[in-house]
Amino acid sequence: MRIKLPASVKMIIDSLEAAGFEAFAVGGCVRDSILDREPDDWDITTSARPADVKRIFRRTVDTGIEHGTVSVLAGDHAYEVTTYRVDGEYKDFRHPEEVSFTSSLPEDLARRDFTINAMAYNEKEGLVDRFGGMDDLQRKVIRCVGDPEERFSEDALRILRAVRFSAQLGFAIDRGTMEAIETLAPNLSKISAERICTELLKLIISDHPEYLKAAWELGITKVILPEFDAMMETPQHTPYHYLNVGEHTLEAMRAVQKDKILRLTMLLHDTGKPSMRTTDHWGIDHFKEHGPVSVKIADSVMHRLKMDNDTIGKVKLLIKYHDWRMHPERREVRRAMATVGADLFPYLMQVQYADAMAQSDYIKEQTLQRIMNVWDVSRKIEEDGECISLSRLAITGKDLIAEGYRQGPEIGEALHQALDAVIDEPEKNNRGFLLSVARKELERRRSAEDKNT
């Protein structure tokens, strides 16, 4: 087995070996290289102690020196170099009480989570695989190193990571590993929201976001995303659907590209349906007003997971309008683009398309055609440069100040009135015309003020 190491990684390993120490590329970079995937980063493990690493290399950063990690700067990149170690007892399902350095590579590999992440490589020794990682790669299996309950008790986040790796690689989870997940999934409640969020996002942005169903089956979402459990338990007896709410959600996630905003929107767009479900006397389910409820639930979920405000705002806006059945008429589409925003409108089209793709065949063809027609109209509006936002308006706040408008709400109100007129009739986006209208409006305002004084 030959792995092509980046020049900087080879330099670091060679330098450590020249100083009398062992050094190997380790973990995910080895796994991904074997799978012919581009590694996100390259980690190095070594018998050298942190002080030795800092002595050998001129440019270093103490990244996690208490755990034996020093980052070596080479060119524009930083590479984590970690001393072989053995972890002490875990009491909080997150961190070892202490770490002990060791001179044994096998002891270091034995503390890692899964066999496919417990392989090391250098050009002198070749592939070091003490736990069957290569066999598991060939069998496409996620399996813990050693006793799975022990591994998951050390760091409960590994429970979610197992499903995440399964989704990213399209691998099955080993039965013994699955049984340990089912037993210990409640321990995920001890893990910080930030760490949960990182792994959950990697799962839903993977090639197989539908593997979230495995997280539900194993009891993981019950702890980290109970809203999904509610969706999986909510049927949709309606001509428009053939799947329950949760299964529809999984199909909708599959139908959009691997984008954080899009996948989160599809994950959360129907979270309001479980609480809004009603059934009429014909046995048909209805979910009236589920959209606003979904927005509130999505806001709660994303804040609970400590997501950034930009992501939260975009996802909520897309969920709010995900069911907007606009017609492919230019005025209506301009109005929608102005409401949602020109940058986000293509996302809304993808959301609506994915939502329709995950529904039954009942009027599906007509729905998809309408969405594509609206999308086409929006592209023509963009190509023609029609005004759909204040930034494209032919007048600005400074123009209104020059006409005598007061700074503050008065200007904002006047600009939005102008935008409303221009959205309905694009030809009115003319500086002279808009200033003329603004002058008349200002005269009306001042006259009304005089009468009230």
C-alpha positions as CSV (number, residue, x, y, z in Angstrom):
1,M,0.0,0.0,0.0
2,R,1.5,3.3,-1.1
3,I,0.0,6.7,-0.2
4,K,1.3,9.9,-1.7
5,L,2.1,12.3,1.1
6,P,2.0,16.0,0.6
7,A,5.5,17.5,0.5
8,S,5.0,19.4,3.8
9,V,3.7,16.2,5.6
10,K,6.7,14.2,4.2
11,M,9.0,17.0,5.4
12,I,7.6,16.9,8.9
13,I,7.8,13.1,9.2
14,D,11.3,13.0,7.7
15,S,12.5,15.7,10.1
16,L,11.1,13.9,13.1
17,E,12.7,10.6,12.0
18,A,16.0,12.3,11.3
19,A,15.9,13.5,15.0
20,G,15.5,9.8,16.1
21,F,11.8,9.7,16.6
22,E,8.9,7.8,14.9
23,A,6.3,9.7,13.0
24,F,3.3,8.7,10.9
25,A,0.3,10.3,9.1
26,V,-2.7,9.1,11.0
27,G,-6.5,8.9,11.1
28,G,-8.8,10.4,8.6
29,C,-6.2,11.4,6.1
30,V,-5.0,7.8,5.8
31,R,-8.5,6.5,5.5
32,D,-9.5,9.1,2.8
33,S,-6.3,8.5,0.9
34,I,-7.0,4.8,0.7
35,L,-10.5,5.6,-0.5
36,D,-9.1,7.9,-3.1
37,R,-10.8,10.9,-1.4
38,E,-9.1,14.3,-0.9
39,P,-8.3,14.6,2.9
40,D,-9.5,17.7,4.6
41,D,-6.4,17.9,6.6
42,W,-3.3,15.8,7.5
43,D,-2.6,14.8,11.1
44,I,0.7,13.4,12.3
45,T,1.4,11.2,15.3
46,T,4.9,10.8,16.8
47,S,6.9,9.4,19.6
48,A,8.5,12.8,20.1
49,R,7.3,14.8,23.1
50,P,5.8,18.3,22.5
51,A,9.1,19.9,23.7
52,D,11.0,17.8,21.1
53,V,8.6,18.9,18.4
54,K,9.0,22.6,19.3
55,R,12.8,22.1,19.3
56,I,12.9,20.5,15.9
57,F,10.7,23.0,14.1
58,R,11.1,26.7,14.0
59,R,7.5,27.7,13.5
60,T,5.0,26.1,15.9
61,V,1.8,26.9,17.9
62,D,0.8,25.2,21.2
63,T,-2.6,24.0,19.9
64,G,-3.4,21.6,22.7
65,I,-0.1,21.0,24.4
66,E,-1.7,19.5,27.5
67,H,-2.9,16.7,25.3
68,G,0.4,16.5,23.4
69,T,-0.6,18.5,20.3
70,V,1.6,21.1,18.7
71,S,0.8,22.6,15.3
72,V,3.8,22.8,12.9
73,L,3.5,25.7,10.4
74,A,4.7,24.7,6.9
75,G,4.1,27.2,4.2
76,D,0.5,28.4,4.4
77,H,-0.7,25.4,6.3
78,A,-0.7,24.2,9.9
79,Y,-0.3,20.5,10.7
80,E,-1.2,19.0,14.0
81,V,1.6,16.9,15.4
82,T,0.5,14.8,18.5
83,T,2.6,12.7,20.8
84,Y,1.6,9.0,21.1
85,R,-0.6,8.9,24.2
86,V,-2.9,6.8,26.3
87,D,-6.0,8.4,27.7
88,G,-7.0,8.1,31.4
89,E,-10.4,7.6,32.8
90,Y,-13.4,9.4,31.2
91,K,-15.9,10.7,33.8
92,D,-17.9,13.2,31.8
93,F,-18.3,11.2,28.5
94,R,-16.3,13.9,26.9
95,H,-12.7,14.3,28.2
96,P,-10.1,12.1,29.8
97,E,-9.2,13.0,33.3
98,E,-5.6,12.8,32.2
99,V,-3.4,11.7,29.3
100,S,-0.1,9.8,29.5
101,F,2.5,9.9,26.8
102,T,3.7,6.6,25.4
103,S,6.4,5.4,23.0
104,S,4.1,2.8,21.5
105,L,2.2,3.5,18.3
106,P,-0.2,0.5,18.8
107,E,-1.2,1.9,22.2
108,D,-1.9,5.3,20.6
109,L,-4.0,3.7,17.9
110,A,-6.0,1.6,20.4
111,R,-7.5,4.8,21.9
112,R,-9.1,5.9,18.6
113,D,-12.8,5.7,17.8
114,F,-13.2,3.5,14.7
115,T,-11.0,1.0,13.0
116,I,-11.0,2.9,9.7
117,N,-9.6,5.9,11.7
118,A,-7.0,3.9,13.5
119,M,-4.5,3.4,10.7
120,A,-1.1,5.1,10.4
121,Y,1.3,5.5,7.5
122,N,4.8,6.6,6.6
123,E,7.0,5.7,3.6
124,K,9.4,3.7,5.7
125,E,7.0,1.4,7.5
126,G,4.1,1.5,5.1
127,L,0.5,1.0,6.4
128,V,0.2,0.2,10.1
129,D,-3.2,-1.4,10.6
130,R,-3.5,-3.3,14.0
131,F,-7.3,-3.3,14.2
132,G,-8.6,-4.4,10.8
133,G,-9.3,-1.0,9.4
134,M,-8.4,-2.0,5.9
135,D,-10.8,-5.0,6.0
136,D,-13.5,-2.7,7.3
137,L,-12.9,-0.3,4.5
138,Q,-13.2,-3.1,2.0
139,R,-16.4,-4.4,3.7
140,K,-17.7,-0.8,4.0
141,V,-18.3,-1.1,7.7
142,I,-18.1,1.4,10.6
143,R,-16.7,-0.6,13.6
144,C,-15.3,0.6,16.9
145,V,-11.8,-0.1,18.0
146,G,-12.0,-2.7,20.7
147,D,-15.1,-2.7,23.0
148,P,-17.7,-0.3,21.5
149,E,-19.3,0.5,24.9
150,E,-15.9,1.5,26.2
151,R,-15.3,3.7,23.2
152,F,-18.7,5.4,23.4
153,S,-18.3,5.8,27.2
154,E,-15.1,7.7,26.7
155,D,-16.6,10.3,24.3
156,A,-20.4,10.1,23.7
157,L,-20.1,12.2,20.6
158,R,-18.6,9.2,18.9
159,I,-22.2,7.8,18.9
160,L,-23.3,10.5,16.5
161,R,-20.0,10.4,14.6
162,A,-20.6,6.7,13.8
163,V,-23.8,7.7,11.9
164,R,-22.0,10.7,10.3
165,F,-19.2,8.6,8.9
166,S,-21.8,6.1,7.7
167,A,-23.6,8.8,5.8
168,Q,-20.4,10.4,4.4
169,L,-19.0,7.1,3.2
170,G,-22.1,5.1,2.5
171,F,-21.0,2.5,5.0
172,A,-23.1,0.2,7.2
173,I,-22.6,0.2,11.0
174,D,-21.3,-3.0,12.6
175,R,-23.9,-4.8,14.6
176,G,-21.9,-4.7,17.9
177,T,-21.3,-1.0,17.4
178,M,-25.0,-0.5,16.7
179,E,-26.0,-2.3,19.9
180,A,-23.7,-0.1,21.9
181,I,-25.2,3.0,20.3
182,E,-28.7,2.0,21.2
183,T,-27.6,1.4,24.8
184,L,-25.6,4.6,25.3
185,A,-27.4,7.1,23.0
186,P,-28.8,8.9,26.1
187,N,-25.3,10.0,27.0
188,L,-25.4,12.4,24.1
189,S,-27.2,14.8,26.5
190,K,-23.9,15.3,28.2
191,I,-22.3,16.7,25.0
192,S,-22.2,20.4,24.2
193,A,-24.6,21.8,21.6
194,E,-21.7,23.1,19.5
195,R,-20.2,19.7,19.1
196,I,-23.6,18.1,18.4
197,C,-24.2,20.8,15.7
198,T,-20.9,20.2,14.0
199,E,-21.5,16.5,13.6
200,L,-25.2,16.9,12.7
201,L,-24.4,19.4,9.9
202,K,-21.7,17.0,8.5
203,L,-24.3,14.3,8.4
204,I,-27.0,16.2,6.7
205,I,-24.6,17.8,4.2
206,S,-23.2,14.3,3.3
207,D,-24.0,12.2,0.2
208,H,-26.6,10.4,2.3
209,P,-28.6,12.8,4.4
210,E,-31.3,10.1,4.5
211,Y,-29.1,8.2,6.9
212,L,-30.5,10.5,9.6
213,K,-33.2,7.7,9.7
214,A,-30.6,5.4,11.3
215,A,-30.0,8.1,14.0
216,W,-33.7,7.9,14.6
217,E,-33.8,4.1,14.7
218,L,-30.9,4.0,17.1
219,G,-32.4,6.5,19.5
220,I,-30.0,9.4,18.7
221,T,-32.5,11.9,17.5
222,K,-34.6,11.4,20.5
223,V,-31.8,13.1,22.5
224,I,-30.4,15.6,20.0
225,L,-33.4,16.3,17.7
226,P,-36.7,15.1,19.2
227,E,-38.6,17.2,16.6
228,F,-37.5,14.7,14.0
229,D,-38.9,11.8,16.0
230,A,-42.3,13.7,16.1
231,M,-42.2,13.9,12.3
232,M,-41.3,10.2,11.9
233,E,-44.4,9.5,13.9
234,T,-46.8,11.7,11.9
235,P,-48.6,10.2,8.9
236,Q,-49.9,12.2,5.9
237,H,-53.1,10.7,4.7
238,T,-53.5,13.1,1.8
239,P,-53.4,12.8,-2.0
240,Y,-50.3,15.0,-2.1
241,H,-48.1,12.7,-0.1
242,Y,-47.2,9.0,0.0
243,L,-44.7,9.2,2.9
244,N,-45.1,10.3,6.6
245,V,-43.7,13.7,7.5
246,G,-40.3,12.4,8.5
247,E,-39.8,10.2,5.4
248,H,-40.9,13.1,3.2
249,T,-38.3,15.2,5.0
250,L,-35.5,12.7,4.2
251,E,-36.5,12.5,0.6
252,A,-36.6,16.3,0.3
253,M,-33.1,16.6,1.8
254,R,-31.8,14.1,-0.8
255,A,-33.4,16.3,-3.6
256,V,-31.3,19.4,-2.9
257,Q,-27.6,19.9,-3.4
258,K,-25.1,19.5,-0.5
259,D,-25.5,23.0,0.9
260,K,-25.9,23.8,4.6
261,I,-28.8,26.3,4.2
262,L,-30.7,24.1,1.8
263,R,-30.3,20.9,3.7
264,L,-31.3,22.6,7.0
265,T,-34.3,24.2,5.4
266,M,-35.5,20.8,4.1
267,L,-34.8,19.2,7.5
268,L,-36.9,21.7,9.4
269,H,-39.5,23.0,6.8
270,D,-42.3,20.7,8.1
271,T,-41.5,20.5,11.8
272,G,-44.8,22.3,12.5
273,K,-46.9,19.5,10.9
274,P,-47.0,17.1,13.9
275,S,-48.8,19.7,16.1
276,M,-51.0,21.1,13.3
277,R,-52.3,17.8,11.9
278,T,-56.1,17.5,11.7
279,T,-58.2,14.8,10.0
280,D,-61.5,15.5,8.4
281,H,-64.5,13.1,8.2
282,W,-63.2,11.7,5.0
283,G,-60.0,10.5,6.7
284,I,-57.9,13.2,4.9
285,D,-55.2,14.9,6.9
286,H,-54.7,18.7,6.8
287,F,-51.8,20.7,8.1
288,K,-53.1,24.3,7.9
289,E,-50.8,27.0,9.2
290,H,-47.9,24.6,9.7
291,G,-45.6,27.0,8.0
292,P,-45.5,29.7,10.7
293,V,-45.3,27.0,13.4
294,S,-42.4,25.4,11.5
295,V,-40.6,28.7,11.5
296,K,-40.9,29.0,15.3
297,I,-39.7,25.4,15.8
298,A,-36.8,25.9,13.4
299,D,-35.8,29.0,15.3
300,S,-35.9,27.1,18.6
301,V,-33.9,24.1,17.2
302,M,-31.2,26.3,15.5
303,H,-30.7,28.5,18.6
304,R,-30.5,25.3,20.8
305,L,-27.8,24.0,18.5
306,K,-25.9,27.4,18.7
307,M,-26.0,28.1,15.0
308,D,-25.0,31.5,13.7
309,N,-27.5,34.3,13.1
310,D,-27.0,34.4,9.4
311,T,-27.8,30.7,9.0
312,I,-30.8,31.0,11.3
313,G,-32.2,34.0,9.4
314,K,-31.9,32.5,6.0
315,V,-33.4,29.1,6.9
316,K,-36.3,30.8,8.7
317,L,-37.1,33.0,5.7
318,L,-37.0,30.0,3.3
319,I,-39.2,27.9,5.6
320,K,-41.7,30.9,5.9
321,Y,-42.1,31.0,2.1
322,H,-41.5,27.4,1.2
323,D,-45.2,26.9,0.4
324,W,-45.7,30.1,-1.6
325,R,-47.5,28.9,-4.8
326,M,-46.6,31.9,-7.0
327,H,-47.5,32.0,-10.7
328,P,-45.0,32.6,-13.5
329,E,-46.2,36.1,-14.1
330,R,-43.5,38.8,-14.0
331,R,-45.2,41.2,-11.5
332,E,-45.9,38.4,-9.1
333,V,-42.4,37.0,-9.4
334,R,-40.8,40.4,-8.9
335,R,-42.9,40.8,-5.8
336,A,-41.7,37.4,-4.5
337,M,-38.0,38.2,-5.4
338,A,-38.3,41.5,-3.5
339,T,-39.8,39.8,-0.5
340,V,-37.3,36.9,-0.3
341,G,-34.3,38.8,-1.6
342,A,-32.6,38.3,-5.0
343,D,-29.7,36.3,-3.5
344,L,-32.0,33.9,-1.7
345,F,-34.7,33.5,-4.3
346,P,-32.8,30.7,-6.3
347,Y,-32.6,28.9,-2.9
348,L,-36.4,29.2,-2.5
349,M,-36.9,27.7,-6.0
350,Q,-34.6,24.7,-5.0
351,V,-36.5,24.3,-1.8
352,Q,-39.9,24.2,-3.6
353,Y,-38.6,21.9,-6.2
354,A,-37.2,19.4,-3.6
355,D,-40.4,19.6,-1.6
356,A,-42.4,18.7,-4.7
357,M,-40.0,15.9,-5.7
358,A,-40.6,14.3,-2.3
359,Q,-44.4,14.3,-2.8
360,S,-46.8,11.8,-4.5
361,D,-47.4,11.8,-8.2
362,Y,-50.8,13.6,-7.7
363,I,-50.4,16.9,-9.7
364,K,-46.7,16.5,-9.3
365,E,-45.9,17.1,-12.9
366,Q,-47.9,20.3,-13.0
367,T,-46.3,21.6,-9.7
368,L,-42.8,21.0,-11.0
369,Q,-43.6,22.7,-14.3
370,R,-45.0,25.7,-12.5
371,I,-41.9,26.0,-10.3
372,M,-39.6,25.7,-13.3
373,N,-41.6,28.4,-15.1
374,V,-41.3,30.7,-12.1
375,W,-37.6,30.1,-12.0
376,D,-37.3,30.9,-15.7
377,V,-39.2,34.2,-15.2
378,S,-36.9,35.1,-12.3
379,R,-33.9,34.6,-14.4
380,K,-35.3,36.8,-17.1
381,I,-36.0,39.5,-14.5
382,E,-32.4,39.3,-13.4
383,E,-31.1,39.4,-17.0
384,D,-33.2,42.5,-17.8
385,G,-32.0,44.2,-14.6
386,E,-35.5,45.0,-13.3
387,C,-35.6,46.7,-9.9
388,I,-36.5,44.3,-7.1
389,S,-34.6,45.9,-4.2
390,L,-33.7,49.3,-2.8
391,S,-30.2,48.9,-4.0
392,R,-31.4,48.9,-7.6
393,L,-33.8,51.9,-7.1
394,A,-32.9,54.9,-9.3
395,I,-33.0,57.2,-6.2
396,T,-31.3,57.0,-2.8
397,G,-31.8,58.3,0.6
398,K,-29.3,61.1,-0.2
399,D,-31.6,62.3,-3.0
400,L,-34.5,62.5,-0.7
401,I,-32.5,64.4,1.9
402,A,-31.7,66.9,-0.8
403,E,-35.4,67.3,-1.5
404,G,-36.1,68.1,2.1
405,Y,-36.9,64.7,3.7
406,R,-35.9,64.2,7.3
407,Q,-33.4,61.4,8.1
408,G,-34.9,58.4,9.7
409,P,-38.2,56.5,9.2
410,E,-39.5,59.2,6.8
411,I,-36.9,58.4,4.2
412,G,-37.2,54.6,4.6
413,E,-41.0,54.8,4.1
414,A,-40.6,57.0,1.0
415,L,-38.0,54.6,-0.5
416,H,-40.2,51.6,0.1
417,Q,-43.2,53.3,-1.5
418,A,-41.1,54.0,-4.6
419,L,-39.9,50.4,-4.7
420,D,-43.5,49.2,-4.5
421,A,-44.4,51.3,-7.5
422,V,-41.4,50.2,-9.5
423,I,-41.9,46.5,-8.7
424,D,-45.4,46.8,-10.2
425,E,-44.2,48.9,-13.2
426,P,-40.5,48.6,-13.9
427,E,-40.5,51.4,-16.4
428,K,-41.1,53.8,-13.4
429,N,-37.5,53.2,-12.2
430,N,-36.5,56.5,-13.6
431,R,-34.7,59.1,-11.4
432,G,-36.6,62.1,-12.7
433,F,-40.0,60.5,-12.4
434,L,-39.3,59.1,-8.9
435,L,-38.0,62.5,-7.6
436,S,-41.1,64.2,-9.0
437,V,-43.3,61.7,-7.1
438,A,-41.2,62.2,-4.0
439,R,-41.6,66.0,-4.1
440,K,-45.4,65.7,-4.4
441,E,-45.4,63.2,-1.5
442,L,-43.3,65.6,0.6
443,E,-45.7,68.5,-0.1
444,R,-48.6,66.3,1.0
445,R,-46.8,65.3,4.2
446,R,-45.9,68.9,5.1
447,S,-49.4,70.1,4.4
448,A,-50.8,67.4,6.6
449,E,-48.4,68.4,9.4
450,D,-49.4,72.0,9.1
451,K,-53.0,71.2,9.5
452,N,-52.3,69.2,12.6
453,T,-50.4,72.0,14.3
